[in-house]
Amino acid sequence: MKYLIPLLLLGLPVQAASVIPNFTRGTVTSETTSRTEVIELINQVEYTTGTSYTVTGTNINIPSNPAPGASYTIVDQGAPFQFSETFMGPGISSETSIERTTITDSTTNTISVFTQ
């Protein structure tokens, strides 16, 4: 008998009733959160293709055509002096590496109000 009742219900016609909301107003709120992370790696290498030679100083006798290995002498013996000699040949002149991370957090709050 318990198997017969569901079978009897299958043959009955079904009628739908319309649904009418019984509210007059309402609100919906939402929150969206996002995070963006950007990692940058910057490598910069600078090269020189020629040579550079620089000589500076005080109380130093610098010849008219200075070159590496030239003879430099002190003008006034016993007096203070300063001498600087720089030579740069071809190759890598500088190298720079930068690693930086940028993080952006964003939150959006939304509220919707509706009435009937």
C-alpha positions, 0 to 999 in steps of 0.5 A, a space after each residue: 500500500 505504501 508504494 501505491 500512494 506515490 504512484 497515485 500522486 503522479 497522475 494528478 494535475 499540478 497547478 502553480 500559484 503566483 508568488 507575490 513578495 510581501 516586503 516593502 523595502 530591503 538592502 543588499 551589501 557586498 564587499 570586494 577585496 583584492 590584492 595585487 603584487 608586482 615584483 620587478 627585477 631591473 638589471 642595468 649594465 653599462 659598457 665602455 668601448 674606449 679608454 679614459 685617462 685622467 690626471 689631476 693634482 696640486 703642486 705636481 708637474 704634469 707634462 703636456 701629454 699625460 699618459 699612463 707611465 709618464 713621469 710626474 714630479 713634485 714642483 715644490 719639494 717639502 710642500 703639500 701636494 695632491 695627485 690622482 691618476 685614473 685609467 678606465 679601459 674598455 669593458 663593464 663600467 657599472 652594473 646596477 641591480 634593483 629588486 622591488 615589490 609593490 603591493 596594492 590592497 583594494 576594498 570596495 564596499 557596495 550597498 543597494 537599497 530597493 523598495 517596492 
